[in-house]
Amino acid sequence: MPTVLDAVTTREIIISDTRELTLEDVLPLYEANEWSAAGKPAELLNGLRNSHSLFTAWEGDTLVGLGNAISDGYLVVYYPHFLVHPEYQGRGIGIRLLEKMQEKYGHFHMQVLTADADTVEFYKKIGFKRAGETKSMWIYEGNEH
């Protein structure tokens, strides 16, 4: 079981700010969601551990969701990874992870994320909206994730 520094229990799911993750914790979650970052496991794990914030969702010893933030610490925060294992979606885990981020970053001038087409409505429900007429742009070595 991870060290729980700040935990909120929702049913049997624990939301934690632990950074004590292993590849054995992380890879099944990314592979189940077909995120291409799983193809760069060392970089993925280091990136998560070095995020400005990282919140994880656990059922026992199983990582079932996570969200991370990259930030200047004052004005701007970017949420690059929010994912919940497909078998656990629809149970409020994603909302709980985002609530933890809002506790920390809700007062920031700008909160940014990139939403895939099938997640747009989820993010709209919690207050995100399209950023004017801006278009996402990237140099990317992965697939859609």
Buried (B, 14 or more C-beta within 10 A) or exposed (E): EBEBEEEBEBEEBBBBBBBEBEEEBBBBBBEBBEBBBBBBEEEBBEBBEEBBBBBBBBBEEEBBBBBBBBBEEEEBBBBBBBBBBEEBBEBBBBBBBBBBBBEBBEEBEEBBBEBEEEBEEBBEEEEBEEEEEEEEEEEEEEEEB
